[in-house]
Amino acid sequence: MPASLPRILGPETLDHLAPEDPAARRSRRDLRRVNRVMSARAILARGLGRVAHEDRRAPLRILEIGCGDALLMLDVARRGAAAFNGAQLTLLDRQPLVGAETIAAYAEAGWRAETLVTDVLVWADEAATAARWDVVVANLFLHHFEGSALARLLGGCERRADALVACEPRRSRFALVASHLVAFLGANAVTREDAVLSVRAGFVGRELSGAWPGAASAWELDEYDDGLFTHCFCASRKGAER
């Protein structure tokens, strides 16, 4: 990555708006449109496929951190591979954005979903003996953290799960140019500003692998680009059944 495009973390407006703020509601709709353009569902499903075994018998226990309205994972539930059938999903966000109708839609898709309203760093600091999951999923979420906060978050994932699948903005010149064009998708001012900030805070190369706290001998780390704008990170504990 050229030195002229360093990683810069800035506060995104949507994170600081009340859930019922009209601008926030509009921006969440914008993000669903952006996810479709980025093929986020397919990219996330492919990442899950890297860590979930097709022949597993027990339902996959999944935790999505920073889940927002949880509609992206609902798309995965509705169109996912056989390895995801009957998954038990926990949806974590600090804002209560997941409605009863969304939980019911997961049930119709054959998944059992529940919400967990808390700050993700509070969750990350809990002991390894607390609730555990097979896979932690993060979509466009890890780029909100750096330094000690990112280390705490990844440490929580390492202690309390056997795998992590993260799909993040790719920090590239091409993606930065594209981030300025979301207005053509009908995005509001919040989304237009946050899209640029997201790319500048994104990841490239082996940055997330370098930040992973688990011992290299115990984990398989896979970091790669998928699609035009997405950088993915998959960590899986060696020998774990998922």
Buried (B, 14 or more C-beta within 10 A) or exposed (E): EEEEBEBEBEEBBBEEBEEEBEBBBBBBBBBBBBBEEBBBBBBBBBBBBBBBEEEBEEBBBBBBBBBBBBBBBBBBBBEBEEBBBEBBBBBBBBBEBBEEEBBEBBEEBBBBBEBBEEEBBEBBEEEEEEEEBBBBBBBBBBBBBBEEBBBBBBBBBBBBBBBBBBBBBBBBEEBBEBBEEBEEBEBBEBBBBBBBBBBBBBBBEEBBBEBBBBEEEEBBBBBEBBBEBBBBBBBBBEEBEB
